[in-house]
Amino acid sequence: MFKLEKNFRIKTILNSDNPCSRKNHEGHITASGLVIRDGKVLLIFHPYIKRWFQPGGHIDEGDSPIETAIREVYEETGYVCEIDPDNQEPLDIDIHEIPENPKKGEGAHLHIDLLYQLRVLRQEQPKEDIECRWVAFKDIESIRIQRALAKLP
């Protein structure tokens, strides 16, 4: 039953007028960046979910998913990145449940997240105060990030 309900929710999101809009209460499409350097992945400690993830977030009106991934990495970590010119398609697509957040007035909803491989150009001061760190491939706990790393040449 759960799979049918989730499939219905996904179709509702994808068939909406704007599948990226946060106004979609079922969920929305998001984008994130897999930033790799010297055998390590850049991760952030999510302040609400309290777990280590790749940086990412919501797609603003008029932005592409790639622009969003690059912007979110910069805002959350201070790393200015670009899309890998050899791999401009999403490296991974993941559908996951986001828990209710009463502080934001949001109920539980789905994120259909597009993960792009990015590379660092330079580091600046981050716009947000979020803990980040470089984690060696062998120490990655996220099944999703492990799955994405396995797809790399």
Protein Blocks (a to p, Z undefined) as FASTA:
>chain_A
ZZmmmmmmmmmmmmmmblmbmklmnbccdddddddeehiacddddfklopacddddddde
hiafklmmmmmmmmmnopacdddfklmbcfbdcdddddddfknopacddddddddddddf
bdcddfbdcddddddfklpmblklmmmmmmpZZ
